[in-house]
Amino acid sequence: MSSEEKVNHPAHYKRGGIEAIDVIEAWDLGFNLGNAVKYIARARYKGSRQDWIDDLKKAAWYCSREAQLLESPMKTSATTSYNDTRLDS
């Protein structure tokens, strides 16, 4: 793998011909949920068993942060695609 591929298209982010960033952008997930998807998608492919566990914990942290933002009346979600009708359903 060339150094450019390691930076721009690392193998642990692309499985089955789908790159995590393409899913994140297509689904308009925003920062927190996008990071959660990224860490889940790469978890088992990045390295050791401990790396897998660490990535799943990172994903959980980003999901918790997004939930906290949605629960807080003073803050808005980092996910810009949410609107009031989607949150109330």
C-alpha positions in Angstrom: 0.0 0.0 0.0 1.4 3.4 -1.0 1.7 6.2 1.6 -1.0 8.1 -0.3 -3.4 5.1 0.1 -2.5 4.9 3.8 -3.6 8.5 4.3 -6.5 8.9 1.8 -8.0 5.5 1.6 -6.7 3.2 4.4 -7.8 -0.4 4.0 -9.4 -0.5 7.5 -11.9 2.2 6.4 -12.9 0.5 3.1 -14.6 -2.9 3.1 -16.8 -4.4 0.5 -16.0 -1.5 -1.8 -17.6 1.0 0.5 -15.6 3.6 2.3 -16.9 4.8 5.7 -16.7 8.5 4.8 -19.0 7.9 1.8 -21.7 6.4 4.1 -21.3 9.2 6.6 -21.7 11.9 3.9 -24.5 10.1 2.1 -26.5 9.7 5.3 -25.6 13.3 6.5 -24.6 11.9 9.9 -22.7 14.8 11.2 -19.6 14.7 13.5 -20.6 12.5 16.4 -22.6 9.9 14.6 -20.2 9.9 11.7 -17.3 9.1 14.1 -19.4 6.4 15.7 -20.0 4.8 12.3 -16.3 5.2 11.4 -15.1 3.5 14.5 -17.6 0.6 14.2 -16.8 0.1 10.6 -13.1 -0.2 11.1 -13.0 -1.9 14.6 -12.3 -5.5 13.6 -10.0 -4.6 10.7 -7.6 -2.1 12.3 -5.3 -4.3 14.4 -5.4 -6.3 17.5 -8.3 -7.5 19.6 -7.6 -4.6 22.0 -7.8 -2.1 19.1 -11.2 -3.6 18.2 -12.4 -3.1 21.8 -11.0 0.4 21.9 -12.8 1.4 18.7 -16.1 0.1 19.9 -15.7 2.1 23.1 -14.9 5.2 21.1 -18.0 4.6 19.0 -20.1 4.3 22.2 -18.6 7.5 23.5 -19.6 9.4 20.3 -23.2 8.0 20.5 -23.5 9.0 24.1 -22.3 12.5 23.3 -24.8 12.8 20.6 -27.6 11.6 22.9 -26.5 14.1 25.5 -26.6 16.9 23.0 -30.1 15.9 21.9 -31.3 15.7 25.5 -30.0 19.1 26.4 -32.4 22.0 25.9 -29.5 24.5 25.7 -27.4 22.7 23.1 -28.1 21.6 19.5 -27.1 18.3 18.0 -23.9 18.2 16.0 -26.0 16.4 13.5 -27.3 19.1 11.3 -29.8 16.9 9.5 -32.1 16.5 12.5 -35.2 18.7 12.6 -38.0 19.0 15.1 -40.4 16.6 13.3 -37.8 13.8 13.2 -37.0 14.3 16.9 -40.7 14.2 18.0 -41.6 11.0 16.2 
